[in-house]
Every structure is written in structure tokens, then in C-alpha cells.
Amino acid sequence: MASRVVYSVYIYPEVDASHLKMFLISELIKYSESSLLIDKEFHIDKDVPIIVMGDFNVNVKRNEKEFGFMTKNFDLNMVPTNYPSTLGDSYIDSTFTRNISPV
């Protein structure tokens, strides 16, 4: 059976965006060609399905540009949603996927 990677994320409110980005990069680097900068012998499985989902406590829909590194570095795309995830009409809960086929 092929491997799959699933990350469930909870980011505390008011976390600096640079810390959030560094956390995600440190967790996902092993699935990126960027890891070759550390070790040329490192095996990267670019076909492994990945899901990163959870409470980012950042209005992802308003800050899509800030999450562009997810697509650029890891081929993770935000799953589109038309409904806010909170009663305050914000989109702080989100899902990013790579190599996942819609059902």
C-alpha cells in the first residue's frame, strides 16, 4: 500500500506569520526538492499524497498570497470552500492537498 501523509494543524491565535511558515516548512521539507539542498542523496517521493488540514487561526482566504509557498514549494493546493468556518464569517480552518483525487 502506498504511503500517505496527513497533518492536522492547530495554530494558536496571534502567532507571527513567519513562525507559522517556518513550522510548516520544517514539517514538509522532506516532501520537497528543497530537501536536496541539505542532502543530495535524499529520496523525495513527489507522488506521495499529502493532506494538511486544520485551524490555522489566520483568515486563509484573505491571505492566500501568504500561503503561496505551500503551492510553490510543496505542490499543495488549498481546497476551495464557499462557506466560512466560523460564525464571524472567517476562513481560519482550511485544507491543503497534493495528489488527492476528488471523490
KOLGU-4560 file (N, C-alpha, C; in nm, 3 decimals, padded with zeros to 5 digits):
<recs>
<n_xx: 00.085 n_yy: -00.119 n_zz: 00.000 ca_xx: 00.000 ca_yy: 00.000 ca_zz: 00.000 c_xx: 00.089 c_yy: 00.125 c_zz: 00.000 mol: A seq: 1 type: MET>
<n_xx: 00.055 n_yy: 00.220 n_zz: -00.081 ca_xx: 00.131 ca_yy: 00.344 ca_zz: -00.091 c_xx: 00.117 c_yy: 00.425 c_zz: 00.037 mol: A seq: 2 type: ALA>
<n_xx: 00.222 n_yy: 00.501 n_zz: 00.068 ca_xx: 00.214 ca_yy: 00.585 ca_zz: 00.187 c_xx: 00.131 c_yy: 00.710 c_zz: 00.161 mol: A seq: 3 type: SER>
<n_xx: 00.080 n_yy: 00.761 n_zz: 00.269 ca_xx: 00.005 ca_yy: 00.887 ca_zz: 00.267 c_xx: 00.051 c_yy: 00.968 c_zz: 00.385 mol: A seq: 4 type: ARG>
<n_xx: 00.045 n_yy: 01.098 n_zz: 00.371 ca_xx: 00.085 ca_yy: 01.187 ca_zz: 00.478 c_xx: -00.033 c_yy: 01.277 c_zz: 00.512 mol: A seq: 5 type: VAL>
<n_xx: -00.069 n_yy: 01.279 n_zz: 00.641 ca_xx: -00.178 ca_yy: 01.364 ca_zz: 00.687 c_xx: -00.128 c_yy: 01.445 c_zz: 00.806 mol: A seq: 6 type: VAL>
<n_xx: -00.140 n_yy: 01.575 n_zz: 00.798 ca_xx: -00.105 ca_yy: 01.664 ca_zz: 00.908 c_xx: -00.231 c_yy: 01.732 c_zz: 00.957 mol: A seq: 7 type: TYR>
<n_xx: -00.252 n_yy: 01.727 n_zz: 01.086 ca_xx: -00.361 ca_yy: 01.801 ca_zz: 01.149 c_xx: -00.297 c_yy: 01.916 c_zz: 01.224 mol: A seq: 8 type: SER>
<n_xx: -00.339 n_yy: 02.038 n_zz: 01.193 ca_xx: -00.272 ca_yy: 02.158 ca_zz: 01.242 c_xx: -00.363 c_yy: 02.237 c_zz: 01.334 mol: A seq: 9 type: VAL>
<n_xx: -00.309 n_yy: 02.281 n_zz: 01.447 ca_xx: -00.375 ca_yy: 02.384 ca_zz: 01.528 c_xx: -00.270 c_yy: 02.489 c_zz: 01.558 mol: A seq: 10 type: TYR>
<n_xx: -00.292 n_yy: 02.608 n_zz: 01.509 ca_xx: -00.201 ca_yy: 02.720 ca_zz: 01.532 c_xx: -00.269 c_yy: 02.816 c_zz: 01.629 mol: A seq: 11 type: ILE>
<n_xx: -00.198 n_yy: 02.851 n_zz: 01.736 ca_xx: -00.254 ca_yy: 02.942 ca_zz: 01.834 c_xx: -00.282 c_yy: 03.078 c_zz: 01.770 mol: A seq: 12 type: TYR>
<n_xx: -00.388 n_yy: 03.146 n_zz: 01.816 ca_xx: -00.417 ca_yy: 03.281 ca_zz: 01.764 c_xx: -00.298 c_yy: 03.375 c_zz: 01.788 mol: A seq: 13 type: PRO>
<n_xx: -00.284 n_yy: 03.470 n_zz: 01.699 ca_xx: -00.182 ca_yy: 03.574 ca_zz: 01.709 c_xx: -00.038 c_yy: 03.523 c_zz: 01.687 mol: A seq: 14 type: GLU>
<n_xx: -00.021 n_yy: 03.403 n_zz: 01.632 ca_xx: 00.113 ca_yy: 03.355 ca_zz: 01.601 c_xx: 00.164 c_yy: 03.434 c_zz: 01.481 mol: A seq: 15 type: VAL>
<n_xx: 00.288 n_yy: 03.477 n_zz: 01.490 ca_xx: 00.351 ca_yy: 03.553 ca_zz: 01.382 c_xx: 00.352 c_yy: 03.469 c_zz: 01.255 mol: A seq: 16 type: ASP>
<n_xx: 00.320 n_yy: 03.530 n_zz: 01.142 ca_xx: 00.311 ca_yy: 03.459 ca_zz: 01.014 c_xx: 00.443 c_yy: 03.391 c_zz: 00.977 mol: A seq: 17 type: ALA>
<n_xx: 00.555 n_yy: 03.453 n_zz: 01.011 ca_xx: 00.685 ca_yy: 03.392 ca_zz: 00.979 c_xx: 00.707 c_yy: 03.264 c_zz: 01.059 mol: A seq: 18 type: SER>
<n_xx: 00.658 n_yy: 03.259 n_zz: 01.182 ca_xx: 00.670 ca_yy: 03.137 ca_zz: 01.263 c_xx: 00.581 c_yy: 03.026 c_zz: 01.207 mol: A seq: 19 type: HIS>
<n_xx: 00.462 n_yy: 03.063 n_zz: 01.163 ca_xx: 00.372 ca_yy: 02.966 ca_zz: 01.102 c_xx: 00.436 c_yy: 02.907 c_zz: 00.976 mol: A seq: 20 type: LEU>
<n_xx: 00.491 n_yy: 02.993 n_zz: 00.893 ca_xx: 00.555 ca_yy: 02.948 ca_zz: 00.770 c_xx: 00.675 c_yy: 02.858 c_zz: 00.801 mol: A seq: 21 type: LYS>
<n_xx: 00.758 n_yy: 02.896 n_zz: 00.897 ca_xx: 00.876 ca_yy: 02.815 ca_zz: 00.932 c_xx: 00.834 c_yy: 02.679 c_zz: 00.987 mol: A seq: 22 type: MET>
<n_xx: 00.729 n_yy: 02.675 n_zz: 01.066 ca_xx: 00.679 ca_yy: 02.548 ca_zz: 01.119 c_xx: 00.636 c_yy: 02.455 c_zz: 01.006 mol: A seq: 23 type: PHE>
<n_xx: 00.557 n_yy: 02.508 n_zz: 00.914 ca_xx: 00.507 ca_yy: 02.426 ca_zz: 00.803 c_xx: 00.622 c_yy: 02.379 c_zz: 00.713 mol: A seq: 24 type: LEU>
<n_xx: 00.715 n_yy: 02.468 n_zz: 00.685 ca_xx: 00.830 ca_yy: 02.430 ca_zz: 00.603 c_xx: 00.912 c_yy: 02.321 c_zz: 00.671 mol: A seq: 25 type: ILE>
<n_xx: 00.936 n_yy: 02.334 n_zz: 00.800 ca_xx: 01.017 ca_yy: 02.235 ca_zz: 00.871 c_xx: 00.951 c_yy: 02.097 c_zz: 00.873 mol: A seq: 26 type: SER>
<n_xx: 00.820 n_yy: 02.095 n_zz: 00.874 ca_xx: 00.749 ca_yy: 01.967 ca_zz: 00.873 c_xx: 00.740 c_yy: 01.905 c_zz: 00.733 mol: A seq: 27 type: GLU>
<n_xx: 00.730 n_yy: 01.989 n_zz: 00.632 ca_xx: 00.703 ca_yy: 01.940 ca_zz: 00.497 c_xx: 00.827 c_yy: 01.931 c_zz: 00.408 mol: A seq: 28 type: LEU>
<n_xx: 00.941 n_yy: 01.980 n_zz: 00.454 ca_xx: 01.058 ca_yy: 01.987 ca_zz: 00.366 c_xx: 01.099 c_yy: 01.852 c_zz: 00.309 mol: A seq: 29 type: ILE>
<n_xx: 01.075 n_yy: 01.746 n_zz: 00.382 ca_xx: 01.114 ca_yy: 01.613 ca_zz: 00.334 c_xx: 01.033 c_yy: 01.569 c_zz: 00.211 mol: A seq: 30 type: LYS>
<n_xx: 00.927 n_yy: 01.644 n_zz: 00.178 ca_xx: 00.846 ca_yy: 01.614 ca_zz: 00.061 c_xx: 00.868 c_yy: 01.716 c_zz: -00.051 mol: A seq: 31 type: TYR>
<n_xx: 00.978 n_yy: 01.788 n_zz: -00.043 ca_xx: 01.008 ca_yy: 01.894 ca_zz: -00.138 c_xx: 01.148 c_yy: 01.878 c_zz: -00.194 mol: A seq: 32 type: SER>
<n_xx: 01.168 n_yy: 01.928 n_zz: -00.314 ca_xx: 01.301 ca_yy: 01.927 ca_zz: -00.373 c_xx: 01.397 c_yy: 02.015 c_zz: -00.294 mol: A seq: 33 type: GLU>
<n_xx: 01.345 n_yy: 02.103 n_zz: -00.211 ca_xx: 01.431 ca_yy: 02.187 ca_zz: -00.127 c_xx: 01.517 c_yy: 02.103 c_zz: -00.034 mol: A seq: 34 type: SER>
<n_xx: 01.472 n_yy: 01.984 n_zz: 00.000 ca_xx: 01.550 ca_yy: 01.897 ca_zz: 00.089 c_xx: 01.681 c_yy: 01.855 c_zz: 00.024 mol: A seq: 35 type: SER>
<n_xx: 01.689 n_yy: 01.861 n_zz: -00.109 ca_xx: 01.813 ca_yy: 01.826 ca_zz: -00.179 c_xx: 01.923 c_yy: 01.928 c_zz: -00.151 mol: A seq: 36 type: LEU>
<n_xx: 01.885 n_yy: 02.047 n_zz: -00.106 ca_xx: 01.985 ca_yy: 02.146 ca_zz: -00.068 c_xx: 02.060 c_yy: 02.101 c_zz: 00.057 mol: A seq: 37 type: LEU>
<n_xx: 01.995 n_yy: 02.018 n_zz: 00.138 ca_xx: 02.056 ca_yy: 01.968 ca_zz: 00.262 c_xx: 02.135 c_yy: 01.841 c_zz: 00.234 mol: A seq: 38 type: ILE>
<n_xx: 02.078 n_yy: 01.751 n_zz: 00.155 ca_xx: 02.143 ca_yy: 01.623 ca_zz: 00.128 c_xx: 02.107 c_yy: 01.578 c_zz: -00.013 mol: A seq: 39 type: ASP>
<n_xx: 02.205 n_yy: 01.574 n_zz: -00.100 ca_xx: 02.183 ca_yy: 01.536 ca_zz: -00.240 c_xx: 02.136 c_yy: 01.392 c_zz: -00.256 mol: A seq: 40 type: LYS>
<n_xx: 02.159 n_yy: 01.308 n_zz: -00.154 ca_xx: 02.121 ca_yy: 01.167 ca_zz: -00.160 c_xx: 01.979 c_yy: 01.143 c_zz: -00.111 mol: A seq: 41 type: GLU>
<n_xx: 01.914 n_yy: 01.245 n_zz: -00.063 ca_xx: 01.782 ca_yy: 01.231 ca_zz: -00.004 c_xx: 01.680 c_yy: 01.188 c_zz: -00.109 mol: A seq: 42 type: PHE>
<n_xx: 01.601 n_yy: 01.087 n_zz: -00.077 ca_xx: 01.497 ca_yy: 01.041 ca_zz: -00.170 c_xx: 01.368 c_yy: 01.119 c_zz: -00.144 mol: A seq: 43 type: HIS>
<n_xx: 01.315 n_yy: 01.177 n_zz: -00.249 ca_xx: 01.190 ca_yy: 01.252 ca_zz: -00.240 c_xx: 01.082 c_yy: 01.177 c_zz: -00.315 mol: A seq: 44 type: ILE>
<n_xx: 00.974 n_yy: 01.150 n_zz: -00.248 ca_xx: 00.860 ca_yy: 01.086 ca_zz: -00.315 c_xx: 00.761 c_yy: 01.196 c_zz: -00.352 mol: A seq: 45 type: ASP>
<n_xx: 00.774 n_yy: 01.249 n_zz: -00.473 ca_xx: 00.689 ca_yy: 01.359 ca_zz: -00.517 c_xx: 00.546 c_yy: 01.313 c_zz: -00.545 mol: A seq: 46 type: LYS>
<n_xx: 00.524 n_yy: 01.181 n_zz: -00.545 ca_xx: 00.390 ca_yy: 01.129 ca_zz: -00.573 c_xx: 00.311 c_yy: 01.099 c_zz: -00.446 mol: A seq: 47 type: ASP>
<n_xx: 00.374 n_yy: 01.110 n_zz: -00.330 ca_xx: 00.304 ca_yy: 01.077 ca_zz: -00.206 c_xx: 00.188 c_yy: 01.175 c_zz: -00.186 mol: A seq: 48 type: VAL>
<n_xx: 00.068 n_yy: 01.122 n_zz: -00.160 ca_xx: -00.046 ca_yy: 01.210 ca_zz: -00.131 c_xx: -00.028 c_yy: 01.277 c_zz: 00.005 mol: A seq: 49 type: PRO>
<n_xx: -00.057 n_yy: 01.405 n_zz: 00.011 ca_xx: -00.044 ca_yy: 01.481 ca_zz: 00.135 c_xx: -00.172 c_yy: 01.560 c_zz: 00.160 mol: A seq: 50 type: ILE>
<n_xx: -00.214 n_yy: 01.560 n_zz: 00.286 ca_xx: -00.325 ca_yy: 01.645 ca_zz: 00.331 c_xx: -00.275 c_yy: 01.722 c_zz: 00.453 mol: A seq: 51 type: ILE>
<n_xx: -00.286 n_yy: 01.853 n_zz: 00.448 ca_xx: -00.257 ca_yy: 01.940 ca_zz: 00.563 c_xx: -00.386 c_yy: 02.013 c_zz: 00.591 mol: A seq: 52 type: VAL>
<n_xx: -00.443 n_yy: 01.989 n_zz: 00.709 ca_xx: -00.573 ca_yy: 02.049 ca_zz: 00.739 c_xx: -00.577 c_yy: 02.093 c_zz: 00.884 mol: A seq: 53 type: MET>
<n_xx: -00.663 n_yy: 02.188 n_zz: 00.911 ca_xx: -00.681 ca_yy: 02.227 ca_zz: 01.050 c_xx: -00.714 c_yy: 02.374 c_zz: 01.067 mol: A seq: 54 type: GLY>
<n_xx: -00.692 n_yy: 02.417 n_zz: 01.191 ca_xx: -00.722 ca_yy: 02.552 ca_zz: 01.234 c_xx: -00.594 c_yy: 02.634 c_zz: 01.228 mol: A seq: 55 type: ASP>
<n_xx: -00.581 n_yy: 02.716 n_zz: 01.125 ca_xx: -00.460 ca_yy: 02.796 ca_zz: 01.107 c_xx: -00.468 c_yy: 02.928 c_zz: 01.183 mol: A seq: 56 type: PHE>
<n_xx: -00.586 n_yy: 02.965 n_zz: 01.231 ca_xx: -00.608 ca_yy: 03.090 ca_zz: 01.302 c_xx: -00.557 c_yy: 03.211 c_zz: 01.224 mol: A seq: 57 type: ASN>
<n_xx: -00.559 n_yy: 03.199 n_zz: 01.094 ca_xx: -00.529 ca_yy: 03.308 ca_zz: 01.001 c_xx: -00.637 c_yy: 03.298 c_zz: 00.895 mol: A seq: 58 type: VAL>
<n_xx: -00.696 n_yy: 03.409 n_zz: 00.860 ca_xx: -00.800 ca_yy: 03.405 ca_zz: 00.758 c_xx: -00.734 c_yy: 03.372 c_zz: 00.625 mol: A seq: 59 type: ASN>
<n_xx: -00.728 n_yy: 03.243 n_zz: 00.596 ca_xx: -00.654 ca_yy: 03.192 ca_zz: 00.480 c_xx: -00.708 c_yy: 03.251 c_zz: 00.350 mol: A seq: 60 type: VAL>
<n_xx: -00.838 n_yy: 03.265 n_zz: 00.341 ca_xx: -00.897 ca_yy: 03.317 ca_zz: 00.218 c_xx: -00.853 c_yy: 03.461 c_zz: 00.190 mol: A seq: 61 type: LYS>
<n_xx: -00.838 n_yy: 03.541 n_zz: 00.294 ca_xx: -00.792 ca_yy: 03.680 ca_zz: 00.278 c_xx: -00.640 c_yy: 03.688 c_zz: 00.262 mol: A seq: 62 type: ARG>
<n_xx: -00.571 n_yy: 03.583 n_zz: 00.301 ca_xx: -00.425 ca_yy: 03.583 ca_zz: 00.298 c_xx: -00.370 c_yy: 03.474 c_zz: 00.206 mol: A seq: 63 type: ASN>
<n_xx: -00.441 n_yy: 03.449 n_zz: 00.096 ca_xx: -00.399 ca_yy: 03.342 ca_zz: 00.004 c_xx: -00.256 c_yy: 03.364 c_zz: -00.046 mol: A seq: 64 type: GLU>
<n_xx: -00.218 n_yy: 03.488 n_zz: -00.067 ca_xx: -00.084 ca_yy: 03.517 ca_zz: -00.116 c_xx: 00.023 c_yy: 03.468 c_zz: -00.017 mol: A seq: 65 type: LYS>
<n_xx: -00.003 n_yy: 03.486 n_zz: 00.113 ca_xx: 00.091 ca_yy: 03.442 ca_zz: 00.215 c_xx: 00.106 c_yy: 03.290 c_zz: 00.219 mol: A seq: 66 type: GLU>
<n_xx: 00.005 n_yy: 03.219 n_zz: 00.172 ca_xx: 00.011 ca_yy: 03.073 ca_zz: 00.171 c_xx: 00.059 c_yy: 03.019 c_zz: 00.036 mol: A seq: 67 type: PHE>
<n_xx: 00.102 n_yy: 03.108 n_zz: -00.053 ca_xx: 00.150 ca_yy: 03.068 ca_zz: -00.183 c_xx: 00.271 c_yy: 02.975 c_zz: -00.177 mol: A seq: 68 type: GLY>
<n_xx: 00.349 n_yy: 02.985 n_zz: -00.069 ca_xx: 00.466 ca_yy: 02.898 ca_zz: -00.055 c_xx: 00.425 c_yy: 02.751 c_zz: -00.047 mol: A seq: 69 type: PHE>
<n_xx: 00.303 n_yy: 02.724 n_zz: -00.003 ca_xx: 00.256 ca_yy: 02.585 ca_zz: 00.005 c_xx: 00.248 c_yy: 02.525 c_zz: -00.135 mol: A seq: 70 type: MET>
<n_xx: 00.200 n_yy: 02.603 n_zz: -00.231 ca_xx: 00.193 ca_yy: 02.555 ca_zz: -00.369 c_xx: 00.331 c_yy: 02.556 c_zz: -00.433 mol: A seq: 71 type: THR>
<n_xx: 00.403 n_yy: 02.664 n_zz: -00.416 ca_xx: 00.533 ca_yy: 02.680 ca_zz: -00.480 c_xx: 00.633 c_yy: 02.573 c_zz: -00.437 mol: A seq: 72 type: LYS>
<n_xx: 00.641 n_yy: 02.544 n_zz: -00.308 ca_xx: 00.743 ca_yy: 02.453 ca_zz: -00.256 c_xx: 00.697 c_yy: 02.309 c_zz: -00.242 mol: A seq: 73 type: ASN>
<n_xx: 00.568 n_yy: 02.288 n_zz: -00.223 ca_xx: 00.522 ca_yy: 02.153 ca_zz: -00.189 c_xx: 00.410 c_yy: 02.102 c_zz: -00.280 mol: A seq: 74 type: PHE>
<n_xx: 00.371 n_yy: 02.179 n_zz: -00.379 ca_xx: 00.261 ca_yy: 02.144 ca_zz: -00.469 c_xx: 00.131 c_yy: 02.119 c_zz: -00.394 mol: A seq: 75 type: ASP>
<n_xx: 00.114 n_yy: 02.186 n_zz: -00.281 ca_xx: -00.009 ca_yy: 02.175 ca_zz: -00.203 c_xx: -00.104 c_yy: 02.286 c_zz: -00.246 mol: A seq: 76 type: LEU>
<n_xx: -00.227 n_yy: 02.249 n_zz: -00.276 ca_xx: -00.328 ca_yy: 02.346 ca_zz: -00.319 c_xx: -00.439 c_yy: 02.353 c_zz: -00.216 mol: A seq: 77 type: ASN>
<n_xx: -00.486 n_yy: 02.476 n_zz: -00.192 ca_xx: -00.596 ca_yy: 02.493 ca_zz: -00.098 c_xx: -00.724 c_yy: 02.438 c_zz: -00.157 mol: A seq: 78 type: MET>
<n_xx: -00.795 n_yy: 02.360 n_zz: -00.079 ca_xx: -00.925 ca_yy: 02.307 ca_zz: -00.122 c_xx: -01.025 c_yy: 02.423 c_zz: -00.115 mol: A seq: 79 type: VAL>
<n_xx: -01.087 n_yy: 02.454 n_zz: -00.228 ca_xx: -01.179 ca_yy: 02.568 ca_zz: -00.230 c_xx: -01.301 c_yy: 02.543 c_zz: -00.141 mol: A seq: 80 type: PRO>
<n_xx: -01.344 n_yy: 02.649 n_zz: -00.078 ca_xx: -01.466 ca_yy: 02.642 ca_zz: 00.002 c_xx: -01.545 c_yy: 02.771 c_zz: -00.018 mol: A seq: 81 type: THR>
<n_xx: -01.674 n_yy: 02.758 n_zz: -00.017 ca_xx: -01.761 ca_yy: 02.875 ca_zz: -00.032 c_xx: -01.824 c_yy: 02.917 c_zz: 00.100 mol: A seq: 82 type: ASN>
<n_xx: -01.791 n_yy: 02.846 n_zz: 00.207 ca_xx: -01.856 ca_yy: 02.872 ca_zz: 00.335 c_xx: -01.751 c_yy: 02.903 c_zz: 00.441 mol: A seq: 83 type: TYR>
<n_xx: -01.774 n_yy: 03.008 n_zz: 00.519 ca_xx: -01.679 ca_yy: 03.039 ca_zz: 00.627 c_xx: -01.677 c_yy: 02.928 c_zz: 00.731 mol: A seq: 84 type: PRO>
<n_xx: -01.565 n_yy: 02.920 n_zz: 00.803 ca_xx: -01.550 ca_yy: 02.814 ca_zz: 00.903 c_xx: -01.583 c_yy: 02.862 c_zz: 01.044 mol: A seq: 85 type: SER>
<n_xx: -01.620 n_yy: 02.991 n_zz: 01.058 ca_xx: -01.655 ca_yy: 03.044 ca_zz: 01.190 c_xx: -01.785 c_yy: 03.124 c_zz: 01.181 mol: A seq: 86 type: THR>
<n_xx: -01.843 n_yy: 03.151 n_zz: 01.295 ca_xx: -01.964 ca_yy: 03.233 ca_zz: 01.298 c_xx: -01.933 c_yy: 03.378 c_zz: 01.260 mol: A seq: 87 type: LEU>
<n_xx: -01.805 n_yy: 03.418 n_zz: 01.269 ca_xx: -01.764 ca_yy: 03.553 ca_zz: 01.233 c_xx: -01.730 c_yy: 03.568 c_zz: 01.086 mol: A seq: 88 type: GLY>
<n_xx: -01.773 n_yy: 03.473 n_zz: 01.003 ca_xx: -01.751 ca_yy: 03.475 ca_zz: 00.858 c_xx: -01.604 c_yy: 03.475 c_zz: 00.818 mol: A seq: 89 type: ASP>
<n_xx: -01.520 n_yy: 03.408 n_zz: 00.895 ca_xx: -01.379 ca_yy: 03.398 ca_zz: 00.856 c_xx: -01.347 c_yy: 03.256 c_zz: 00.812 mol: A seq: 90 type: SER>
<n_xx: -01.234 n_yy: 03.242 n_zz: 00.748 ca_xx: -01.191 ca_yy: 03.115 ca_zz: 00.691 c_xx: -01.059 c_yy: 03.074 c_zz: 00.757 mol: A seq: 91 type: TYR>
<n_xx: -01.063 n_yy: 03.050 n_zz: 00.888 ca_xx: -00.940 ca_yy: 03.016 ca_zz: 00.960 c_xx: -00.911 c_yy: 02.865 c_zz: 00.959 mol: A seq: 92 type: ILE>
<n_xx: -01.009 n_yy: 02.787 n_zz: 00.921 ca_xx: -00.991 ca_yy: 02.642 ca_zz: 00.905 c_xx: -00.977 c_yy: 02.615 c_zz: 00.756 mol: A seq: 93 type: ASP>
<n_xx: -00.876 n_yy: 02.537 n_zz: 00.721 ca_xx: -00.853 ca_yy: 02.515 ca_zz: 00.580 c_xx: -00.789 c_yy: 02.379 c_zz: 00.557 mol: A seq: 94 type: SER>
<n_xx: -00.790 n_yy: 02.338 n_zz: 00.432 ca_xx: -00.729 ca_yy: 02.211 ca_zz: 00.391 c_xx: -00.648 c_yy: 02.235 c_zz: 00.265 mol: A seq: 95 type: THR>
<n_xx: -00.526 n_yy: 02.181 n_zz: 00.266 ca_xx: -00.437 ca_yy: 02.185 ca_zz: 00.150 c_xx: -00.406 c_yy: 02.040 c_zz: 00.112 mol: A seq: 96 type: PHE>
<n_xx: -00.405 n_yy: 02.011 n_zz: -00.018 ca_xx: -00.381 ca_yy: 01.874 ca_zz: -00.062 c_xx: -00.282 c_yy: 01.870 c_zz: -00.177 mol: A seq: 97 type: THR>
<n_xx: -00.222 n_yy: 01.751 n_zz: -00.190 ca_xx: -00.135 ca_yy: 01.721 ca_zz: -00.305 c_xx: -00.161 c_yy: 01.576 c_zz: -00.344 mol: A seq: 98 type: ARG>
<n_xx: -00.181 n_yy: 01.553 n_zz: -00.472 ca_xx: -00.203 ca_yy: 01.418 ca_zz: -00.526 c_xx: -00.321 c_yy: 01.348 c_zz: -00.462 mol: A seq: 99 type: ASN>
<n_xx: -00.428 n_yy: 01.422 n_zz: -00.438 ca_xx: -00.551 ca_yy: 01.366 ca_zz: -00.384 c_xx: -00.659 c_yy: 01.389 c_zz: -00.490 mol: A seq: 100 type: ILE>
<n_xx: -00.724 n_yy: 01.282 n_zz: -00.531 ca_xx: -00.832 ca_yy: 01.295 ca_zz: -00.629 c_xx: -00.963 c_yy: 01.320 c_zz: -00.560 mol: A seq: 101 type: SER>
<n_xx: -01.043 n_yy: 01.415 n_zz: -00.612 ca_xx: -01.174 ca_yy: 01.440 ca_zz: -00.553 c_xx: -01.264 c_yy: 01.318 c_zz: -00.570 mol: A seq: 102 type: PRO>
<n_xx: -01.348 n_yy: 01.298 n_zz: -00.473 ca_xx: -01.440 ca_yy: 01.184 ca_zz: -00.478 c_xx: -01.565 c_yy: 01.222 c_zz: -00.553 mol: A seq: 103 type: VAL>
</recs>
